[in-house]
Amino acid sequence: MQEEVYRINYEIEDSYWWFVARNKIILELTLLLTDLKSGETVLDVGCGTGGFSAMISKKFNVICLDNSSLALDFCARRGLKNLYLGTLENFNPPEKDVRAVFLLDVIEHIEDDQSVLNKAYNLLCSGGWIVVTVPAYQWLWSRHDEIHMHKRRYTKLQLKKLLEGEKFQIRFISYFNFFLFFPAVVKRLLVKRKNSEIVEPIEPVGEGLNEIFKKIFLFEKKLLPKLKFPFGLSIVGIAKKE
């Protein structure tokens, strides 16, 4: 199933509404809330097939790290160069001054999420940044989480405690994917009631609906970080190593 997930992600990552909107929102928040400068070194942990890495490589020197050689093969197809196979626990960066670590929808896959944040903290240079996204609310657990081999979902308070547990200074933390929250919850409840959850790694949508979802989700880029959403399907945290 993992091989199928990577293949599908690579094929649709540049057009599917969720990937496109999430990546643009995270980049926008990073540019607005951190002091990262063009050309500085950043580490994309669990980079997958490289969609986000490819986007930010236009501005930063990106190191791609993943524990799947297949995922890194797809990264290479995108023209990404600094590719490393392994996990954060056993990774020694080729460059000392790593100014930011991105953990985008990664720590929910790991049994000991606190240890991963600890490794990220120790790896970062002084004044470095961490950007984390996770899926929200354990009560939204579904077959989708199982297919993607998640260990858990989070609340904002749980993510906040994890970051503060490593002495990160939180710059911003909020739920996001807010406007599509209620439709997604209703759909998930209906699917559970019918006992017929989807088994596809990525739920297919038509071209028209994909564009609608993309515009709705991307609208949040105009609102964040001016406000914090009270709930949403995901959570984003941005914090600094003082």
C-alpha angles and dihedrals in degrees: 000000000000091000090052091050092053093047093050093044091053092050097049106023094101094051111024111107098233097050095043096048097040093050094048092047093050093048091049092050090047093053093046100043106034134059094230114146131210114277096021119134119258130175122223105201115201088011092175113190092347106252095135093037091053091051096050093040087079087070108021140041098252127204111197118209126182137149092225120083088198091058090050090050088059090047089054090053087059090056096253113152114186097071123161129181117218144052131293091251093066099030124117109188117230089225124052100213104069102169099185140017119204117203102177112179090334113110093061086069094056126083095214103040093167092060091053091054089047091054090048090051093051093046095052121089118240109287091022125144137232123204117193133179126184138170114263133238126013089225088068090062110138145157087280090067091050093050090051092046097240120173096199148337124237147224121220090250092054092052091045091054092048092053095043089047087068092046093251112157105230114228097176138355128173146142114256139182082067104152094055093046100098096043089050093049093048091048092048092050092049091049092050091049091054090044090226108115118172118262098197114112089229119028108239119232131181121259094254095048090045090058092048093051091046093054093046094049094042090054086075089068088071093052102042129112092012088074139015120231116232092220141357145150093271141027129221125198127185118187141165135227103227 
